[in-house]
């Protein structure tokens, strides 16, 4: 079985400071990892993904994430937070081995950027 | 504009009254999926479809039905809704069957079952 853990329900950060939203995962095979963002009254929007290759992936709106195989983590980061980054963030994992289709989402982390 | 469209966006109804939530995508995607979002539980997959006439259960399929008669449409059917199906529902689509592409989500349907 595959799983995703987002250990923080909420992360508060001051505008201009770096932010990190944590994610750890568990899959049997090769992980496909995704971050999505959800703004109020909207669906999830794709931010970035890790499939293979460079462990540091860059995505939309200045976000990046670092894949760490030994720690089975895929933390989302941004060097300088904006108030407009305040939203709900979801980490997701899919087992990329053998055409397995199921995607498992974390419970979400609410990011609050304080002006 | 590439999009996934869900209707209705909001619905309040009563126990036992059959309802259908429609989902349509204009990207010619093979893969489509339904999720429900509940506080503290995140997104849980209800059903998914890898192509026309090919559907399969996700994590929480009980009480739901789906059909995929056309590639662009993937309706979610609640034959006899109950209060525990009150939730926020999302339809999503993805290019390719065996694919590392991300999913595109609709804006959600908030269902309240009284």
Boltz contact constraints between the chains, C-beta under 6 A:
constraints:
  - contact:
      token1: [A, 32]
      token2: [B, 100]
      max_distance: 6.0
  - contact:
      token1: [A, 34]
      token2: [B, 102]
      max_distance: 6.0
  - contact:
      token1: [A, 42]
      token2: [B, 107]
      max_distance: 6.0
  - contact:
      token1: [A, 43]
      token2: [B, 90]
      max_distance: 6.0
  - contact:
      token1: [A, 43]
      token2: [B, 105]
      max_distance: 6.0
  - contact:
      token1: [A, 43]
      token2: [B, 106]
      max_distance: 6.0
  - contact:
      token1: [A, 43]
      token2: [B, 107]
      max_distance: 6.0
  - contact:
      token1: [A, 43]
      token2: [B, 108]
      max_distance: 6.0
  - contact:
      token1: [A, 44]
      token2: [B, 105]
      max_distance: 6.0
  - contact:
      token1: [A, 46]
      token2: [B, 102]
      max_distance: 6.0
  - contact:
      token1: [A, 49]
      token2: [B, 102]
      max_distance: 6.0
  - contact:
      token1: [A, 51]
      token2: [B, 100]
      max_distance: 6.0
  - contact:
      token1: [A, 99]
      token2: [B, 98]
      max_distance: 6.0
  - contact:
      token1: [A, 105]
      token2: [B, 42]
      max_distance: 6.0
  - contact:
      token1: [A, 105]
      token2: [B, 43]
      max_distance: 6.0
  - contact:
      token1: [A, 106]
      token2: [B, 42]
      max_distance: 6.0
  - contact:
      token1: [A, 107]
      token2: [B, 42]
      max_distance: 6.0
  - contact:
      token1: [A, 108]
      token2: [B, 42]
      max_distance: 6.0
